[in-house]
Amino acid sequence: MLALLLCGLGAFFARNLTLDANLVSLLPRSFPSVKDLETLEHRFGGIGWVAVVGEGAEPEVLKRFADDMAPKLEALPGIRFVEVQRPGTFFQDRALYYLSPEDLEDVERRLGARITWEKERAQPLFVPLVDEPAPSLDFSDLEAKYGVGAAQRMSGAGKENYYLDPLARRVVLLARPEGFSADLDFSHRIISEVKTLLDAQDLSSYGPGFKTAITGAYQKKLDQQAQISRDITVSSAVASVLLLLFLLLHFRSGLGVGMVLAPVVAGLAWTYGLVGAAYGRVNLLTGFLGAILGGLGIEHGIHLLGSYLHLRGDGLNSEQATRETFTHTGSAALTSAWVAALTFLVLGTSRFRAFREFGVIAGIGMLLLIVAYVLVLPAVLGLAARFKWRPGPGATAQVRSPLGLLLVRWRRPLTLVSGAVLVALTANMGRVRFDYDFGSLEDQHLPSFVLNRQVSDIIGYSQSPLVVLTGSPAEEHTVMEQLRTRQRQLGQRSTVDFVASLETLIPADQPRKQAILQRMGKLLEDVPEGRLNAAQRQQLAQLRAQTRAEPFTREALPATVRRQFQGLQGQSGFVLVYPAVSLSDGTAIRALAREVRAGASLPGDKHLPVAGEPMVLADILDMVTHEAPRILVGTTLAVLLAMWVTLGSLRTSLLCLGPTLVSLLGLVGLMPLLKVEFNYLNILIIPVLIGTTVDAGVHLLTQLVRPGKDFVKVYSETGRAISGGLLTSAVGFGTLFLANHPGLNSVGVLANLGFGVNLLVMLVAFPALLLFLSERRKSRPRRPNASAPAPSTSPPLSSPS
């Protein structure tokens, strides 16, 4: 009744649990990237776009669709503005103002020389004494010099004014929301409003087969969230079915399965009740803890109920078997649960919230599961006994394992072979790699991800710039100069594509430049147009128009351009840094963060806020890289200390921990052979494996060293339970194989490799070593006579200590 009451409370508090798959929420609020994002949200608003795509029509129809939809999108609440066309014409007409006065004078000299040359040859009586070539009008050097400027890049020089791909028959409208894509409630509301608007349009007016789609940061976040939610639902359901089938095969009794599952269900209900009360949500990793804790919890049930059934088979009544089970197997289960919980809690010291919450919830969950077994399982066994239930012969049957007999006979060669394999795998450990590619941890085949890459190709530069928040025009100027200088110094190694601010879009020395342009305009009036072909006459007309351009101020810039550099209240002071690297490349992201933060540092050790998701990703990678060794060492020492205190012997504790450490060495050495790499998600599996596999060593060793125990009998009973326990744990993590999210899938792959290696070590290498050590430590017997027992008889195993 108490267990049922606690289950009811747990279900009540867990009823409103939600999933938060946002990376930003996984970092502490004290981190610079998180604080800078909060500052950006209040001053600047959202970064990135809701990209509305129309496709399946000719260019003129696509342009009409874009013009029709722009005002409707801009009218939606939460949308600041919509960009339909590049500001190409504006910047093209004023392109010469972005050259330095010296370069403009150089252009004037080149034009003057060419015009003089053309005029001379236009005279019918002119006879050149020397056949000199025409002065070059190749301005490619200046185009290369100024073509990387912010105005030229944002204007899309040489491209269609609309964001249009005529070959793909696709046009893009870019809507800038007020809020952040990291705010999933806001993203869901904005995307729902845009979808409702698109659904209400009569698309048939744009031709048969015309269709629309949505992509951009906001849609990608929602698609990823939906994918992870589906993964959790499917994985949990599959894990439940697989565990149920395995328990039925293992115990061959429906009631036995219920006895194992009752404490697990109770423990999970209590755990998620606490999660709901303390956190109110689950993250990218803790969302799968139900399946993982279920597998780990069932492992205890296999050992406890298996021991109970074997004792009943030996003739003990229910109460005696229960007492004996919880005295011996129960103490081992308590030790292993405490050690596993401690391992998770060490992981909970991480500043990375994904790891911290995973560690805290899993640690508390392991303790609650063992409490549930102590509270629920004896009660269930007692109730079953009252109703005259007796285990069937299939459940209590004791089989002598052939592998146990093989180990007794071949203990020496098996120990040597196992040692040789371990040495070979350990030598291979140096080849293991860490995968810094965030793109490999996301499903790049989601429709919104695929379409977003195509939209980025149309735009021509990254949709996700970093934003440096300056406090004055002087700071804005300083940051711009520092970032440009650093970009020039790094050359090809720079991770910055271009830097833009309102300052860079307003050229300096405009009156001086206007005077030069006016002189150039007079030169162009005397060009003999009769000697020019059609393309050259068009170029001449464009150049004449550029020389007539008037100086301009910020207010003259197109509204869509100004609003990209203004905050929610229209304030300025923002420098946009457009990356030249893929935002899925973790190594490049870290270099980008260093380069931009260095450029945003002012005299007096003042660091201006630099906000953007790449900064968050860089902080995650830095934190995981720095914390991993500390957590690994801390976990190992905590586990060793906990077992030493619980078991009372350092030597026994080291022996119990040995198979786990050997398994980890073998796992890391095996990873390069199987092309498996570490990443910022699956790296947590290493400390998790320490805590979840050490119990097998505890169970095996504590059973084998009990006086008078026959090795093959103990190995058959305990080895079967160990196999079942590791398999159920593997099923818990193995459900992540079904996850479409590549990062979560990699967690399942690495975990099951670890369990597989540990199973081989526990069933072959460790028992063979124990037999070998026991043989070496026994006093050498005298030569047996003919009546001595055959050497193949299974010997009792003395304590290795």
VOGU-3710 file (C-alpha; in Angstrom, 3 decimals, decimal comma):
1> mlalllcglg> 0,000/0,000/0,000  2,854/2,355/0,792  4,487/1,584/-2,562  1,209/2,220/-4,402  0,708/5,512/-2,565  4,206/6,662/-3,525  3,584/5,589/-7,138  0,449/7,726/-7,209  2,371/10,744/-5,931  5,119/10,126/-8,485
11> affarnltld> 2,621/9,962/-11,349  0,988/13,177/-10,126  4,221/15,191/-10,139  5,424/13,663/-13,423  2,213/14,351/-15,349  3,383/17,625/-16,910  6,961/16,680/-17,807  8,120/18,233/-21,096  11,151/17,775/-23,347  13,690/20,565/-23,811
21> anlvsllprs> 16,142/19,702/-26,611  17,702/23,163/-26,737  21,512/23,206/-26,455  21,551/26,648/-24,822  19,655/25,353/-21,803  22,381/22,736/-21,222  24,969/25,344/-20,181  25,127/27,179/-16,829  23,706/30,704/-16,912  27,070/31,948/-15,653
31> fpsvkdletl> 28,775/31,000/-18,923  29,702/33,984/-21,166  27,872/32,581/-24,185  24,648/32,170/-22,192  24,826/35,594/-20,550  25,615/37,194/-23,905  22,590/35,504/-25,475  20,361/36,876/-22,727  21,776/40,367/-23,299  21,258/39,980/-27,048
41> ehrfggigwv> 17,671/38,852/-26,552  16,803/42,029/-24,640  18,639/44,446/-26,955  18,661/42,885/-30,422  15,993/40,183/-30,567  16,244/36,988/-32,551  19,052/35,841/-34,816  18,271/33,924/-37,969  15,215/33,741/-40,171  11,961/31,977/-40,789
51> avvgegaepe> 12,566/31,173/-44,444  9,367/30,798/-46,474  10,042/28,994/-49,752  7,833/28,972/-52,824  8,706/26,515/-55,584  7,401/25,033/-58,776  6,917/28,059/-61,031  8,728/30,319/-63,491  10,800/33,269/-62,190  8,167/35,961/-62,880
61> vlkrfaddma> 5,502/33,957/-61,046  7,881/33,324/-58,141  8,554/37,057/-57,877  4,807/37,741/-57,831  4,379/35,201/-55,012  7,162/36,873/-53,026  5,642/40,340/-53,479  2,181/39,049/-52,521  3,323/37,252/-49,372  5,784/39,809/-47,965
71> pklealpgir> 3,225/42,262/-46,486  1,087/39,408/-45,142  4,066/37,845/-43,362  5,193/41,196/-41,998  1,728/41,738/-40,536  1,999/38,634/-38,338  2,584/39,305/-34,621  6,154/38,478/-33,630  7,627/39,184/-37,095  9,817/42,316/-37,167
81> fvevqrpgtf> 10,297/42,582/-40,912  10,480/40,541/-44,108  13,255/40,697/-46,678  12,194/39,914/-50,237  14,954/41,446/-52,366  18,643/42,057/-51,982  19,623/45,732/-51,742  21,680/45,182/-54,874  20,558/48,217/-56,886  21,177/50,642/-54,026
91> fqdralyyls> 24,723/49,458/-53,370  25,526/48,963/-57,059  24,656/52,593/-57,850  26,927/53,764/-55,015  29,656/51,150/-55,426  32,424/53,704/-56,185  31,940/55,412/-52,819  33,255/52,264/-51,123  36,672/52,673/-52,793  39,345/54,687/-51,051
101> pedledverr> 40,134/58,155/-52,503  43,518/56,867/-53,646  41,958/53,941/-55,506  39,335/56,227/-57,038  42,092/58,488/-58,362  43,791/55,374/-59,768  40,540/54,475/-61,550  40,361/58,059/-62,850  43,922/57,791/-64,253  43,172/54,454/-65,952
111> lgaritweke> 39,972/55,813/-67,494  41,725/58,993/-68,643  44,536/57,025/-70,317  42,083/54,721/-72,080  39,812/57,547/-73,222  42,805/59,484/-74,623  43,949/56,341/-76,453  40,467/55,770/-77,885  40,085/59,432/-78,937  43,381/59,404/-80,766
121> raqplfvplv> 42,412/56,347/-82,755  39,025/57,773/-83,488  40,733/60,577/-85,518  40,802/59,599/-89,214  44,229/61,166/-89,800  45,895/59,671/-86,718  48,814/57,351/-87,525  50,426/55,673/-84,467  54,216/55,700/-84,618  54,359/52,763/-82,189
131> depapsldfs> 51,851/49,930/-82,080  51,167/50,241/-78,362  48,394/48,192/-76,732  45,299/49,836/-75,333  45,613/50,903/-71,686  43,950/48,210/-69,607  40,563/48,745/-68,038  40,866/45,531/-66,043  39,732/46,414/-62,529  39,879/42,822/-61,209
141> dleakygvga> 42,488/43,881/-58,631  40,063/46,406/-57,163  37,164/43,962/-57,400  39,186/41,425/-55,411  40,117/44,087/-52,885  36,605/45,451/-52,308  34,450/42,509/-53,356  34,690/41,003/-49,868  33,268/44,117/-48,224  30,005/43,983/-46,291
151> aqrmsgagke> 28,091/46,142/-48,761  29,184/44,045/-51,742  28,460/40,716/-50,019  25,045/41,767/-48,728  24,084/43,288/-52,063  24,622/39,963/-53,812  26,620/41,528/-56,623  26,029/39,665/-59,879  22,977/37,834/-58,535  19,253/38,173/-59,081
161> nyyldplarr> 17,706/40,893/-56,873  15,144/38,432/-55,527  16,351/35,472/-53,474  15,613/33,216/-56,391  17,049/30,104/-58,005  15,623/29,892/-61,550  17,019/26,405/-62,157  15,395/24,960/-59,041  12,332/27,184/-59,688  12,478/28,367/-56,084
171> vvllarpegf> 12,136/31,752/-54,349  12,821/32,583/-50,693  11,282/35,152/-48,339  13,237/35,874/-45,162  11,124/36,785/-42,114  12,976/38,016/-39,003  11,112/37,129/-35,765  11,408/39,118/-32,555  12,251/36,168/-30,318  14,917/33,477/-30,281
181> sadldfshri> 14,698/30,079/-31,921  15,986/28,639/-28,618  12,622/29,612/-27,086  10,699/26,591/-28,324  7,309/27,961/-27,272  7,953/31,118/-29,290  9,258/29,083/-32,258  6,168/26,879/-32,195  3,862/29,914/-32,121  5,645/31,717/-34,975
191> isevktllda> 5,847/28,646/-37,212  2,183/27,829/-36,530  1,149/31,347/-37,540  3,212/31,204/-40,734  1,801/27,771/-41,616  -1,754/28,971/-40,991  -1,135/31,945/-43,274  0,304/29,776/-46,050  -2,525/27,251/-45,772  -5,038/30,043/-46,261
201> qdlssygpgf> -3,508/31,117/-49,607  -4,877/30,084/-52,985  -1,666/28,620/-54,389  -3,392/27,539/-57,592  -3,158/31,157/-58,772  0,586/30,611/-59,136  0,173/27,625/-61,394  -0,316/23,862/-61,086  2,165/22,089/-58,833  3,140/25,245/-56,959
211> ktaitgayqk> 3,897/24,545/-53,297  5,402/26,170/-50,223  7,722/25,053/-47,445  9,302/26,523/-44,319  12,876/26,228/-43,105  15,382/28,274/-41,120  16,596/28,060/-37,535  13,097/28,124/-36,028  11,699/25,285/-38,141  14,870/23,219/-37,672
221> kldqqaqisr> 14,593/23,503/-33,884  10,985/22,281/-33,941  11,746/19,406/-36,320  14,622/18,257/-34,130  12,414/18,500/-31,031  9,691/16,430/-32,708  12,223/13,834/-33,831  13,632/13,376/-30,330  10,118/13,117/-28,871  9,306/10,369/-31,382
231> ditvssavas> 12,586/8,635/-30,561  11,768/8,656/-26,836  8,285/7,244/-27,406  9,424/4,500/-29,784  12,526/3,590/-27,786  10,639/3,359/-24,489  7,952/1,158/-26,040  10,478/-1,143/-27,719  12,565/-1,346/-24,539  9,487/-2,379/-22,548
241> vllllflllh> 8,568/-5,124/-25,024  12,134/-6,482/-25,308  12,656/-6,521/-21,548  9,334/-8,275/-21,044  10,193/-10,943/-23,619  13,648/-11,449/-22,155  12,284/-11,856/-18,616  9,726/-14,383/-19,844  12,481/-16,416/-21,468  14,736/-16,053/-18,442
251> frsglgvgmv> 12,268/-16,981/-15,690  9,706/-18,951/-17,732  7,020/-17,589/-15,426  4,610/-14,722/-15,922  4,351/-14,184/-12,174  8,144/-14,124/-11,903  8,251/-11,402/-14,543  5,691/-9,411/-12,582  7,739/-9,785/-9,412  10,787/-8,295/-11,148
261> lapvvaglaw> 8,883/-5,512/-12,865  6,815/-4,361/-9,879  9,800/-2,752/-8,058  11,096/-1,281/-11,339  7,759/0,353/-12,133  7,551/1,707/-8,597  11,116/3,024/-8,660  10,631/4,729/-12,043  7,380/6,329/-10,899  9,113/7,740/-7,823
271> tyglvgaayg> 12,077/8,916/-9,892  10,047/10,748/-12,509  7,865/12,219/-9,783  10,982/13,803/-8,295  12,126/14,924/-11,764  8,767/16,578/-12,374  8,855/18,339/-9,008  12,515/19,421/-9,241  12,995/20,170/-12,954  9,651/20,085/-14,713
281> rvnlltgflg> 11,294/18,859/-17,913  13,759/16,376/-19,348  16,647/17,207/-21,669  18,292/15,555/-24,659  19,763/12,759/-22,499  17,468/12,456/-19,474  14,502/11,869/-21,750  15,798/8,325/-22,315  16,477/7,561/-18,652  13,260/5,563/-18,302
291> ailgglgieh> 14,527/2,883/-20,683  18,066/3,042/-19,263  17,083/2,882/-15,581  14,549/0,190/-16,387  17,298/-2,011/-17,843  19,652/-1,322/-14,931  16,919/-1,894/-12,356  15,826/-5,198/-13,845  19,417/-6,373/-13,436  18,948/-6,278/-9,657
301> gihllgsylh> 15,698/-8,195/-10,006  17,354/-10,929/-12,047  19,999/-11,448/-9,358  17,562/-11,266/-6,421  14,725/-13,339/-7,862  17,193/-15,780/-9,445  18,826/-16,378/-6,061  15,402/-16,788/-4,416  14,303/-19,349/-6,991  17,524/-21,365/-6,650
311> lrgdglnseq> 17,135/-21,398/-2,873  13,543/-22,572/-3,224  14,860/-25,294/-5,488  17,266/-26,316/-2,694  14,269/-26,900/-0,411  14,029/-23,664/1,580  10,603/-22,224/2,298  9,598/-18,747/1,081  10,582/-16,833/4,216  13,930/-18,610/4,565
321> atretfthtg> 14,729/-18,117/0,858  13,779/-14,433/1,059  15,951/-13,868/4,141  18,898/-15,709/2,621  18,515/-13,864/-0,696  18,516/-10,417/0,841  21,331/-11,330/3,255  23,814/-12,359/0,558  22,627/-11,433/-2,948  20,825/-8,419/-1,497
331> saaltsawva> 24,010/-7,063/0,055  25,788/-7,404/-3,288  22,872/-5,681/-5,048  22,950/-2,897/-2,468  26,693/-2,466/-3,008  26,370/-2,379/-6,786  23,398/0,034/-6,655  25,232/2,339/-4,253  28,352/2,247/-6,436  26,343/2,915/-9,623
341> altflvlgts> 24,486/5,760/-7,932  27,755/7,264/-6,735  29,140/7,056/-10,267  26,144/8,916/-11,643  26,318/11,509/-8,875  29,983/12,193/-9,706  28,817/12,805/-13,261  26,289/15,165/-11,700  29,132/17,500/-10,657  29,608/18,504/-14,301
351> rfrafrefgv> 28,774/22,072/-15,244  27,277/20,756/-18,507  23,597/20,552/-17,599  22,958/17,583/-19,884  25,533/15,566/-17,935  24,658/17,060/-14,551  20,944/16,376/-14,797  21,603/12,925/-16,257  23,949/12,137/-13,350  21,691/13,496/-10,590
361> iagigmllli> 18,503/11,891/-11,904  20,186/8,567/-12,698  21,956/8,492/-9,305  18,780/9,190/-7,371  16,913/6,780/-9,630  19,351/3,945/-8,874  18,921/4,486/-5,126  15,146/4,627/-5,450  15,156/1,425/-7,504  17,068/-0,498/-4,839
371> vayvlvlpav> 14,756/0,970/-2,165  11,837/-0,215/-4,280  13,298/-3,743/-4,421  13,817/-3,815/-0,656  10,314/-2,482/-0,029  8,312/-4,167/-2,777  9,951/-7,498/-3,681  9,792/-9,139/-0,207  6,207/-7,970/0,120  5,300/-9,439/-3,276
381> lglaarfkwr> 7,084/-12,710/-2,456  5,244/-12,847/0,884  1,877/-12,260/-0,757  2,633/-14,948/-3,356  3,508/-17,410/-0,573  0,234/-16,645/1,223  -1,619/-17,574/-1,930  0,310/-20,874/-2,016  2,411/-19,964/-5,078  5,391/-22,196/-5,673
391> pgpgataqvr> 7,955/-21,737/-8,437  7,715/-24,303/-11,191  10,510/-26,772/-11,914  11,587/-24,761/-14,944  12,248/-21,687/-12,786  14,223/-23,541/-10,095  16,105/-25,929/-12,354  19,866/-25,754/-11,851  22,026/-26,405/-14,895  25,791/-26,852/-14,816
401> splglllvrw> 27,182/-24,498/-17,415  29,384/-26,114/-20,105  31,363/-22,869/-20,192  32,111/-23,275/-16,467  33,524/-26,749/-17,077  35,545/-25,398/-19,996  36,969/-22,623/-17,809  38,112/-25,107/-15,168  39,885/-27,227/-17,751  41,407/-24,418/-19,877
411> rrpltlvsga> 41,933/-21,699/-17,284  45,639/-21,214/-18,027  45,461/-20,797/-21,852  42,293/-18,687/-21,555  44,056/-16,357/-19,120  47,064/-16,024/-21,436  44,930/-15,440/-24,551  42,778/-12,874/-22,736  45,921/-11,061/-21,580  47,353/-11,024/-25,102
421> vlvaltanmg> 44,107/-9,629/-26,561  44,024/-6,942/-23,876  47,615/-5,913/-24,589  46,868/-5,668/-28,316  43,740/-3,561/-27,736  45,530/-1,326/-25,225  48,258/-0,654/-27,793  45,509/0,435/-30,208  44,008/3,005/-27,824  46,082/5,863/-29,248
431> rvrfdydfgs> 44,127/5,705/-32,509  40,776/6,611/-30,951  39,449/10,008/-32,064  37,022/12,649/-30,798  34,433/13,717/-33,374  34,080/17,507/-33,219  31,517/17,599/-36,019  28,177/18,742/-34,578  26,584/18,004/-37,934  27,227/14,298/-37,436
441> ledqhlpsfv> 25,134/14,469/-34,243  22,079/15,895/-36,013  19,881/14,280/-38,608  20,974/16,207/-41,691  18,334/14,380/-43,744  15,365/16,082/-42,077  13,499/18,020/-44,806  14,028/21,380/-43,093  17,791/20,733/-42,797  18,091/19,792/-46,476
451> lnrqvsdiig> 16,051/22,802/-47,613  17,979/25,131/-45,302  21,258/24,237/-47,021  19,669/25,022/-50,390  18,379/28,358/-49,070  21,858/29,229/-47,756  23,253/28,632/-51,253  20,705/31,081/-52,671  21,466/33,748/-50,060  25,213/33,376/-50,531
461> ysqsplvvlt> 26,349/33,689/-46,928  25,582/32,269/-43,479  22,101/32,786/-42,054  23,450/32,696/-38,492  25,899/35,543/-37,853  27,512/36,236/-34,521  26,559/39,552/-32,954  29,004/41,761/-31,059  27,104/44,174/-28,810  28,910/47,512/-28,615
471> gspaeehtvm> 27,999/50,410/-26,353  29,042/53,392/-28,465  30,054/54,362/-32,020  33,668/54,414/-30,852  33,460/50,816/-29,628  31,738/49,779/-32,858  34,568/51,339/-34,879  37,249/49,714/-32,702  35,692/46,257/-32,963  35,317/46,556/-36,729
481> eqlrtrqrql> 38,967/47,538/-37,160  40,229/44,802/-34,829  38,196/42,080/-36,514  39,266/43,197/-39,999  42,909/43,430/-38,947  42,815/39,968/-37,411  41,102/38,598/-40,517  43,886/40,004/-42,720  46,591/38,644/-40,397  45,132/35,127/-40,403
491> gqrstvdfva> 44,550/35,126/-44,149  43,323/31,715/-45,295  43,235/30,526/-41,681  40,590/33,094/-40,741  37,189/31,653/-39,836  35,389/34,945/-40,610  33,736/35,509/-43,991  33,000/39,223/-43,563  32,128/41,706/-40,853  29,299/44,229/-41,139
501> sletlipadq> 27,861/47,132/-39,182  25,974/50,287/-40,056  29,304/52,110/-39,905  30,806/49,965/-42,655  27,807/50,604/-44,904  28,341/54,369/-44,780  31,607/55,206/-46,608  33,998/57,780/-45,152  35,330/60,897/-47,006  32,240/61,098/-49,203
511> prkqailqrm> 32,696/64,811/-50,185  36,265/64,156/-51,343  35,152/61,073/-53,246  32,277/62,996/-54,835  34,737/65,508/-56,275  36,741/62,686/-57,862  33,554/61,088/-59,200  32,492/64,373/-60,767  35,830/64,612/-62,607  35,397/61,005/-63,751
521> gklledvpeg> 31,912/61,847/-64,991  33,283/64,624/-67,188  35,850/62,220/-68,630  33,123/59,717/-69,483  31,150/62,325/-71,408  33,879/62,354/-74,092  33,961/58,585/-74,633  33,495/57,779/-78,369  30,520/55,425/-78,057  30,714/54,454/-81,716
531> rlnaaqrqql> 33,777/52,324/-81,053  31,981/50,356/-78,266  29,979/47,172/-78,555  26,616/46,673/-76,832  28,082/45,242/-73,608  30,608/48,066/-73,348  27,921/50,704/-73,915  25,853/49,141/-71,099  28,899/49,194/-68,840  29,545/52,829/-69,762
541> aqlraqtrae> 25,960/53,777/-68,870  26,287/52,081/-65,498  29,605/53,816/-64,798  28,149/57,229/-65,697  25,248/56,583/-63,294  27,700/55,661/-60,520  29,674/58,891/-60,973  26,450/60,893/-60,564  25,557/59,245/-57,234  25,172/61,663/-54,325
551> pftrealpat> 26,691/61,185/-50,853  24,312/59,353/-48,478  23,711/58,785/-44,757  22,310/55,927/-42,658  18,786/57,158/-43,226  19,203/56,654/-46,979  19,963/52,940/-46,595  17,112/50,554/-47,530  14,893/49,830/-44,549  15,558/46,066/-44,648
561> vrrqfqglqg> 19,306/46,764/-44,462  19,027/49,185/-41,535  16,768/46,864/-39,549  19,318/44,043/-39,698  21,647/46,218/-37,592  19,074/47,681/-35,220  17,681/46,372/-31,983  14,085/45,861/-30,899  13,725/49,547/-30,032  15,531/50,753/-33,149
571> qsgfvlvypa> 18,845/51,285/-31,355  22,142/50,583/-33,119  25,537/49,404/-31,880  25,670/45,885/-33,308  28,480/44,304/-35,320  27,502/41,211/-37,322  30,219/38,625/-37,918  29,399/36,161/-40,706  31,278/32,835/-40,380  33,319/31,446/-43,246
581> vslsdgtair> 33,213/27,934/-41,764  30,550/25,306/-41,332  28,720/25,693/-38,039  28,722/21,909/-37,700  32,538/21,760/-37,586  33,363/21,830/-33,885  37,063/22,512/-34,375  36,323/25,453/-36,682  33,654/26,756/-34,292  36,165/26,871/-31,436
591> alarevraga> 38,614/28,761/-33,675  35,806/31,145/-34,705  34,928/31,825/-31,063  38,556/32,594/-30,223  38,982/34,875/-33,236  35,816/36,886/-32,587  36,326/37,155/-28,828  39,844/38,450/-29,435  38,445/41,093/-31,782  35,771/42,065/-29,257
601> slpgdkhlpv> 38,313/42,771/-26,493  38,879/46,426/-25,655  41,677/48,148/-23,712  41,411/47,788/-19,957  40,514/44,087/-20,160  36,978/44,907/-21,256  35,255/42,158/-23,218  32,188/43,042/-25,231  29,347/40,485/-25,402  29,539/38,143/-28,400
611> agepmvladi> 26,298/36,238/-28,904  25,247/33,428/-31,181  24,712/29,681/-31,153  28,295/28,999/-32,376  29,559/30,559/-29,128  27,350/28,161/-27,156  28,631/25,179/-29,147  32,231/26,287/-28,590  31,640/26,536/-24,829  30,082/23,065/-24,782
621> ldmvtheapr> 33,088/21,539/-26,534  35,558/23,369/-24,290  33,711/22,284/-21,170  33,362/18,623/-22,194  37,045/18,486/-23,175  38,203/19,980/-19,879  35,812/18,068/-17,615  36,083/14,581/-19,115  39,432/13,616/-17,453  38,323/14,979/-14,067
631> ilvgttlavl> 35,017/13,117/-14,144  36,678/9,892/-15,277  39,276/9,960/-12,501  36,705/11,095/-9,934  34,311/8,315/-10,913  36,970/5,617/-10,660  38,187/6,779/-7,245  34,630/7,193/-5,929  33,684/3,682/-7,035  36,825/2,184/-5,501
641> lamwvtlgsl> 36,297/4,012/-2,212  32,618/3,024/-2,049  33,421/-0,657/-2,610  36,292/-0,539/-0,113  33,957/0,844/2,554  31,165/-1,580/1,667  33,196/-4,756/1,125  35,770/-4,021/3,839  38,784/-5,052/1,745  40,852/-2,952/-0,649
651> rtsllclgpt> 42,148/-6,079/-2,407  38,638/-7,435/-2,954  37,504/-4,016/-4,147  40,333/-3,844/-6,670  39,477/-7,341/-7,898  35,823/-6,361/-8,331  36,779/-3,152/-10,138  39,396/-4,873/-12,289  37,028/-6,403/-14,888  35,381/-3,005/-15,413
661> lvsllglvgl> 38,690/-1,216/-15,994  39,894/-4,019/-18,264  36,629/-3,762/-20,211  37,083/-0,016/-20,676  40,633/-0,481/-21,961  39,380/-3,125/-24,374  36,473/-0,917/-25,469  38,669/2,113/-26,244  41,119/-0,102/-28,120  38,285/-1,688/-30,088
671> mpllkvefny> 36,683/1,620/-31,133  39,190/2,521/-33,903  38,825/-0,952/-35,389  35,050/-0,494/-35,629  35,277/3,155/-36,805  33,539/4,411/-33,647  34,512/7,825/-32,289  33,838/9,783/-29,129  31,636/12,892/-29,291  30,316/15,385/-26,780
681> lniliipvli> 27,267/13,181/-26,045  28,574/9,604/-25,943  31,661/10,520/-23,893  29,468/10,264/-20,781  29,137/6,506/-21,402  32,641/5,892/-20,002  31,821/6,897/-16,393  28,388/5,310/-16,791  29,980/1,981/-17,737  32,171/2,133/-14,635
691> gttvdagvhl> 29,125/2,391/-12,417  26,869/-0,035/-14,260  29,283/-2,905/-14,922  31,137/-3,066/-11,617  28,195/-4,859/-9,990  28,850/-7,945/-12,120  32,298/-8,237/-10,548  30,806/-7,738/-7,086  28,172/-10,457/-7,595  30,613/-12,960/-9,133
701> ltqlvrpgkd> 33,420/-12,473/-6,631  31,218/-12,407/-3,513  29,590/-15,661/-4,583  32,762/-17,447/-5,660  34,721/-16,764/-2,468  32,030/-18,089/-0,124  33,490/-21,157/1,652  32,665/-24,582/0,266  31,125/-23,307/-2,942  31,610/-25,386/-6,077
711> fvkvysetgr> 32,953/-23,170/-8,900  30,870/-24,611/-11,745  27,639/-24,456/-9,744  28,268/-20,889/-8,608  29,419/-19,843/-12,074  26,326/-21,420/-13,666  23,969/-19,596/-11,305  25,744/-16,242/-11,026  26,990/-16,174/-14,639  23,437/-16,626/-15,887
721> aisgglltsa> 22,285/-13,747/-13,695  25,228/-11,585/-14,794  24,459/-12,317/-18,447  20,815/-11,453/-17,918  21,681/-8,274/-16,012  24,119/-7,026/-18,645  21,700/-7,904/-21,427  18,859/-5,969/-19,800  21,179/-2,999/-19,301  22,195/-3,318/-22,939
731> vgfgtlflan> 18,523/-3,357/-23,958  17,957/-0,139/-21,999  20,741/1,660/-23,836  20,226/-0,376/-26,995  16,870/1,237/-27,644  18,887/4,320/-28,603  19,823/2,325/-31,721  16,298/3,128/-32,867  16,818/6,880/-32,403  16,983/8,809/-35,654
741> hpglnsvgvl> 19,003/11,452/-33,832  22,617/10,474/-34,699  24,029/11,775/-31,409  21,706/9,636/-29,310  22,305/6,714/-31,645  26,047/7,011/-30,987  25,348/6,778/-27,240  23,543/3,476/-27,790  26,329/2,132/-30,010  29,117/2,914/-27,543
751> anlgfgvnll> 27,144/1,683/-24,518  26,379/-1,669/-26,095  29,950/-2,133/-27,260  30,967/-1,538/-23,660  28,444/-4,039/-22,304  29,511/-6,602/-24,906  33,198/-6,297/-24,016  32,350/-6,431/-20,314  30,260/-9,577/-20,829  33,236/-11,359/-22,425
761> vmlvafpall> 35,548/-10,198/-19,659  33,105/-11,254/-16,906  32,239/-14,655/-18,361  35,653/-15,676/-19,697  38,678/-13,586/-18,782  37,865/-12,758/-15,135  36,766/-16,270/-14,023  39,751/-17,822/-15,813  42,070/-15,391/-14,019  40,462/-16,156/-10,644
771> lflserrksr> 40,924/-19,897/-11,219  44,515/-19,335/-12,337  45,315/-17,179/-9,287  43,624/-19,675/-6,972  45,708/-22,493/-8,455  48,932/-20,519/-8,048  48,201/-19,598/-4,422  47,325/-23,094/-3,253  50,161/-25,130/-1,856  51,463/-27,559/-4,438
781> prrpnasapa> 49,830/-30,987/-3,750  51,803/-34,203/-3,688  51,804/-36,368/-6,799  48,373/-38,031/-6,992  48,106/-41,811/-6,976  45,891/-43,933/-9,135  42,947/-43,660/-6,736  43,010/-39,866/-6,663  40,056/-38,006/-8,114  40,184/-37,094/-11,765
791> pstspplssp> 41,590/-33,623/-12,365  38,552/-32,556/-14,393  36,363/-32,549/-11,287  35,243/-28,990/-10,516  37,243/-27,758/-7,510  36,061/-25,414/-4,831  37,534/-21,967/-5,347  39,411/-20,543/-2,387  39,471/-16,827/-1,798  42,038/-15,058/-4,011
801> s> 43,053/-13,026/-0,975
//
